[in-house]
């Protein structure tokens, strides 16, 4: 592992709590700082370490100096007397970036106080500043003869022996040692790796997690003969794009996020969108229908005379697993030429959702990831999709079980898949499944949105959703969004009414233009091994003329064996 520099420690001279020695100008000193909060010491196995000399200060920590730090890690160097702040980040083996700021130290301002206290035998005075609304007190001494600090703050005050944030979080010096035979950092080598501050911060931030780039500015539109390539496959008249993605195998339980950006490329309306996984672990998969015909999918028949293709799990088929449901915001990006005074359009709309609970399905696997946007426009929409993996933060469950049960969103609408009107029957949507083992703390990850975009359509009429487990009512609620007006600023000029409202202001059945619809988590308790049924019923509104209401619902069962 290459390090920022190498220090050889041959002799340490410690200064006791009662010492008030003036430190030598030509020496290098190691100052160790420990943290505490609310009067209690923190378990700090990686204390801050400052290496201070007459020509430069290094702000680092024990793990880095002992060559045990995990990538990425960051250190700061302050040159003297010109006070240039270098920030250096090691992103990986032989991958180092840096930035420099000649003004950061000099422009710091402090309110100086006559208050004093003794730390490590030195009389310290207090200097106070405010950083991002946080009050920072620095206790510094001028008796030591050197200037240094445990952060970039106060490097020019004196020797900062304690930093206090908001009166409760402390970083306190516990030891000062002289270091013999040390080597200063070669700033010429670092200067060859300099970049601007924003690029430096961006590269460092992105190095802290794994990004899987799925789609980059891909078109989703409706055309007769959509063209696929070796990477991106287009189906259902171009309204579905799919790509195989290889997920890394992780032993931890990462936080996983779906990041999607969307802009209109011609379509001006609020369309249903979905990001989903296409399971291929059974005999039949949606890929068969995408490549051939929806007739390849098993049919759900609830007795109302219609055939619903590929919406429920069967012994040889799993429906698509919805990661995120989103809705487009009335032409953002294409129709920004429609202006209103003092109103600005968004150039793109950004959607982000936590899908960590579904990571066990893809851990270490190569899977199909797809995006659907329902539209009949030749221009359609443009989307970019990333999936990010952030290590740590979630407790890992043993033997997690994830079963896709149903998904009535007609992602193959333009290939002839039936709309989700099965709720016109009292039977609604019913799925049978069998558990091989007992399932503890079972939950249904349930996403629901109502559609039918006229006054009496289910988009604008609240309808109760009822979940039945083994013929017993388990959960009931009325999905309804009353915060749609919050998103009008994405598109301030489209769909405005004589009343002063915009179409995007109106409350809806669990969705708003330009937003994500969050899953509802329904507790099912402990389930015994063997056969079970889950049923969804919704009192769907009746058709009017050629218009019908529909409900797009998806359900995934999760639990622990």
Residue, then its C-alpha position, 0 to 999 in steps of 0.5 A: x500500500x502506498x502512503x502519503x509519506x513515510x515516518x520513521x519513529x526512533x525516539x519519542x519525548x513526551x510532555x507531561x500534564x504539568x509541563x510548559x516547555x517551549x517546543x523546539x523550532x527545528x523539531x517535528x512533533x506528534x500531537x494526539x487528540x481524542x474525542x468525547x461528547x456530553x462529558x463521556x469519552x467516545x470509543x475512539x480507536x482512530x484518534x486524530x494525529x497532527x504532525x507539526x513542524x516549522x514548515x508544515x503541519x499534517x492532519x491525519x489519524x492513527x489508522x493512516x499513519x499505521x498503514x491500516x486505513x481503508x480506502x478512501x481516506x483523506x489528510x490535510x497539509x498546511x504549509x508555513x509561513x504562507x498558509x496554503x491548505x492542501x487536501x489529499x485523498x487516497x481513493x485506492x492503490x496508486x489513485x491519489x487526488x489533491x487540491x490546494x487553497x491559498x485563502x482558506x486559512x487566512x480568511x478564517x475569523x474568530x472572536x477572541x476571549x480572555x477566558x483561560x484554562x490549562x491543557x497539558x500544562x499549557x495556558x490556553x485562551x478561547x477563540x470562537x467561530x461559527x461554521x455552518x451554524x455550528x458554534x466552534x470554540x478553539x482553546x489554543x496556546x501561544x506558549x508552545x512556540x508552534x502553530x497547529x490544530x486538529x482540523x483546518x480551523x485555527x491553524x494560524x492561532x497557535x497550538x490548538x489543544x482542544x476544539x469544542x463543537x456546540x458546547x458538547x463535542x470535544x476533540x482534546x489533545x492528550x499527548x505531545x511527542x517529539x519525533x526524530x528522523x522524520x521526513x517531510x511531505x514532498x509537496x511537489x509530487x502532490x502538486x502534480x495531482x492537483x485539481x479544482x476544489x469541486x472536482x476534488x470533493x466530487x471524486x472523493x464523495x463518489x469513491x465512498x460508494x459503488x455506482x452501477x451505471x445502468x442507462x445513460x440518456x436513453x430514449x423511451x418512446x413509441x415507434x414501430x421498430x425499436x432498435x436494440x444494441x449489444x448493451x441496451x434492449x428495447x421492447x414493446x414498441x420502445x417503451x421498455x428498455x432493459x440491460x443486464x447488470x452485474x452486481x458485486x457480491x458483498x458480505x455486508x448489507x449495504x444501503x442501496x439506492x435507485x437514482x433516475x433522471x427523466x426529461x421529456x423528449x416530446x411527450x407532454x403528459x404525466x406518464x406512469x414509469x417503473x424501474x424493475x428487475x426481470x426475474x429469470x429463475x423460473x421456466x417462463x420470464x417476462x423476457x420471453x414475452x419481450x422477445x416474442x409475445x405476451x401470449x407466452x406469459x401465464x394468464x390470470x383470470x378473475x372471472x370478469x371476461x378479460x385475460x391478464x398476462x403475467x401479473x401473478x406468480x405461478x409455479x413456473x413464472x415470477x412477475x417483475x419485481x418493482x424497484x421504483x414507481x415514478x411519474x413524469x412531470x408534464x413535459x419538463x425539458x422539452x416544453x420549457x419555452x412556455x414561460x410564466x413571470x418569475x417562474x422557472x422550469x426544471x431542466x430534468x426531474x430527479x428521482x431517488x429511492x432506497x431499495x436496500x431490502x431487495x439487495x439479497x435478490x441481486x447480491x453477486x448476480x447478473x440480472x436484467x434491470x428495466x425501465x418502462x414509461x407508458x407513452x404513445x409519442x415518437x419523441x417520448x422521454x429520456x432517462x438515465x439510471x444509476x444504482x448506488x451501493x453504500x457499505x454499512x448501515x443495515x443489520x444483516x438478516x440471516x436467511x432472508x426470503x424475498x418472493x415476488x407475488x404480483x405486479x399489475x402495472x402493464x409494462x407491456x401495454x404497447x405490446x398488448x398487455x391488458x390494463x389492470x382492470x381486474x378489480x372490477x370483480x369482487x375477486x380482485x387480484x389473487x395469488x397462491x404461493x407455497x413456503x418451504x419453511x416457516x417465515x418470521x416477521x413476514x411483510x408485504x412490500x406493496x405499491x399501489x396507484x389508481x388511474x382513470x384520468x377524468x372527474x369520476x376516474x379512480x385517479x381522482x377518487x379515493x378507493x380503499x385497498x384491502x389485503x387479504x391473507x388466507x381469506x382473512x382481511x389483514x390490512x386496509x387503507x385508502x391510498x391518497x396524495x394531497x401534497x401534489x402542489x409541492x411539485x408544481x415548480x418542476x413545471x409551472x406553465x403546463x396544465x393551468x386551469x381558469x381556477x388558478x390551479x394546475x393539473x399537478x396541484x390536484x390530489x390523486x390516488x397515491x401519486x403526483x406528477x414528477x414524484x416517486x410513489x413509496x411502498x406501503x409495508x404491511x405486516x403479515x406476522x409469522x407464516x407457517x410453511x405450506x400453501x397460502x393466498x394473498x388477495x387484493x380487492x379495490x372497489x374500482x369505479x365503473x367505465x364511462x364511455x370508452x374510458x376505464x379505471x385501473x389500479x397498478x399494484x405490485x407486491x413482494x413478500x419478505x421475511x426471515x426463515 
